[in-house]
Amino acid sequence: MYLKRIEMQGFKSFADKTIIELKEGITTVIGPNGSGKSNIADAIRWVLGEQSIKSLRGSKSLDIIFAGTQNRKSLGFAESSLVFDNTDGTLPIEYTEVTVTRKLYRSGETGYYINKVPCRLKDVLELFMDTGIGKDGYSIIGQGKIDEILSNKSEDRRHIFEEAAGIVKYRNRKEEAEKKLEHTKLNLLRINDIISEIEGNLEPLYNQSEQAKKYLNLHEELKNIEVGLFLHNIDQNKQELQKVTENEAVTKAQCDDEETKLERTKNAKEELKNNLDEITSKIESMSNLGFESQKEIEMLNSDINVSQTKISNNQENEKRFLLEIEEKKKRLQELEDEEKQKEEKRENLRQNKEKFTKELERKATRTRQNNRKII
């Protein structure tokens, strides 16, 4: 495995896209002071996950983005990529060529990519762990780095030796395992506390369980009783409904009979009224005839006896007719009284019909409610 290529754009002094090809063997970058030689090493450290801006010779994260010159505007992002030849499979990835990229925008957004696939910083660090290429590895030594290593404490130098020996990955795994073990111990203590608390509640919970079972049994019995009661009420309501229906039919028949009788009474009344009008006409005719007879008596003295006889007969007929009129009036009054009684009886029958109808509707509503409760 070796570094094949470095690609930079917008990183520090590299405004344009710059590609540096690295062949097998030794590659040397030569240039005057301030030409950007150290920026190449900073770009490599930055891609490999360096988080300290001071280590990259800056004061804030945006300092690594090209700030512009008098003749050129500043850029809005910085990007750097490292391309590795992984033919020998040193990196734990199935690709023969691995490209690691890091981007930073002026808005503060940043991202890591492995073969153009977004990933985490942890993925990049684990990819190069124990390869000696990490940001803190021995493969990248900047200006004054050797003096810093020699002057560091033994613990700091030990870290570099562990990186070179390839045991950092196992040390990190050990630390993670110890953290998980400690977390597991805390979970076990918590579980023991929960078990103790649950054991203390077992007896009350058992009593509550027995009470709940008893409640469920009683509730089931109550449900069966209520269902039986509903069925009984339905049968009873059906019987009452049948009786009300029969009573309604009888009442309707009686009402029809009474209406027929009332119609007959009205017809008889109309007939008597016509007879009365006819008798009245006859009386008026007789009265006119009496007046004419009187004139004839006055005019014809010779026919006086005959006229008196006619007058007597007419008077008798008049009395008879008056008596007959009186009887007809009495009969008419009796018919009117009978009609009034029939009307009252019809009104009573109508009220009874409305009463039975309301009772029937109430029973039907009650039956529907009972049916819905059963369903």
Secondary structure, DSSP 8 states (H G I E B T S, - for coil): -EEEEEEEESBTTB-S-EEEE--SS-------TTSSHHHHHHHHHHHTT---TTTTT-SSGGGGB----SSS---SEEEEEEEEE-TT--SSSS-SEEEEEEEEETTS-EEEEETTEEE-HHHHHHHTTTTT-STTSTT---TTHHHHHHHS-HHHHHHHHHHHHT-HHHHHHHHHHHHHHHHHHHHHHHHHHHHHHHHHTHHHHHHHHHHHHHHHHHHHHHHHHHHHHHHHHHHHHHHHHHHHHHHHHHHHHHHHHHHHHHHHHHHHHHHHHHHHHHHHHHHHHHHHHHHHHHHHHHH-GGGHHHHHHHHHHHHHHHHHHHHHHHHHHHHHHHHHHHHHHHHHHHHHHHHHHHHHHHHHHHHHHHHHHHHHHH-
